[in-house]
Structures are given as C-alpha cells and as structure tokens.
Amino acid sequence: MTGTGKTGNRWSAITYRIALAVFTRGPAAYDALKSYGMLQLPSLSAIKQFTSANYQPAGTNFEHLHEARKSYAAYIEEREEQGNPKPMNTGVVIFDEVKVVMKVHWNSADNG
C-alpha cells in the first residue's frame, strides 16, 4: 500500500477499496486493525470523502451510453476513411452486478 498513514497522506484507489471492504465486513475490525497498526489504513473521513467523490447513482447512465454511441460513430467514420470495411454496427451492453453485504448499510450519497 502506498502511504504512511500520516495526516495529509494520499492513498491509492486500491487502498481505499481494501479499506472499504474491511470496513463493510466489520467496522470494529477496521478500528482494531487501524489502532493496532497492523495495516496502514485511511481514516473513516477519508473513506467517506473517496466514496462521495466516486458516487454513481443507481440505474442506467443514459448520458454515458449516448457518449459511447457518438464515440463508436466516430470510430466507424475513421475506419471507413482509412479504407477498411464498415463495421457491422453490433455491440454488447454489460450490466454490472452489485453484491449486497448483510447488516451494513452505506449510503454514498450522504456518506451515512
């Protein structure tokens, strides 16, 4: 992990994800690991700040899909200009699955 655990430390996204995974499994275990110095972990306020900065609302992000469609249209035009055959205009939409951890409620909208 990057960092020393000192005030003002810049943690990597991976460290935040590990810290959040430990915290959601057991807030008391997180506190113990942090207080005993077994792992250098970001503070809870830093984790809350990280999750609020990366908040994704529930549901389909139509703006992102529209941007992806425009990007693909530009790709088709570029390929044709290079003399390549036109792509078949087929694609795949992948839906991400979220695992719900029992007995832990985390609202990233208000960090509660």
Secondary structure, DSSP 8 states (H G I E B T S, - for coil): ----S-TT----HHHHHHHHHHHHH-HHHHHHHHHTTSS----HHHHHHHHHHT---SS--HHHHHHHHHHHHHHHHHHHHTT------------------TT----TTTT-
